[in-house]
Amino acid sequence: MADMKQKILDVAQFHIQTKGYRGFSYHVLSKELGIKTASIHYHFPKKEDLATALIMRYTEGVESYLRETSALYPDDPEGGLRRFAALFESIVAEKQKICLFGMLSCEQAALTENQKEGILAGFKKMETWLSKLLASGREKGCFQFYGDAGERARLLIACFEGGMQMARLAKGKPGLSRVLELVRSGAD
């Protein structure tokens, strides 16, 4: 039963990341999974419940990725930043998907306040981690930029999220690697 719950989450996440929150229904999921819609309702009574579970799961995945990155590159801010960028590139490379947080943010009118807060909390976790990495990199002379590391982190996340949208339109990943060059050079 837990396996089916994970399969439902996986298929729903794919649909949200490729078509958006309003781009699928329980009927679509049930056909794709070969189950009855009642089986989906058993695990997630409402679509809102499913989206909330996805936001929580995605946040946990992002946190895990950031912890792994910190462990892999404890004294290498450039390596950490490359791996952070690789996360966004891998999402777009996988069937032209968009970050779940970014995709749901585009459809905030359909979301509950708790879901919006969950997405913001997920972005904040990325921002906090990236801010520390950027500050460390600037201290070590790896990165050059003016201003606050937190502000720079928000800017980079916005660039990566927007870069994913543009890359998807262009059927590739232009622009994402350029964001890294901008950080290294200190371009504002």
PyMOL commands that set and color helices and strands:
alter all, ss='L'
color gray80, all
select helices_A, chain A and resi 2-19+21-23+26-33+37-43+47-72+77-93+100-105+108-110+113-139+149-169+176-185
alter helices_A, ss='H'
color red, helices_A
deselect
rebuild
show_as cartoon
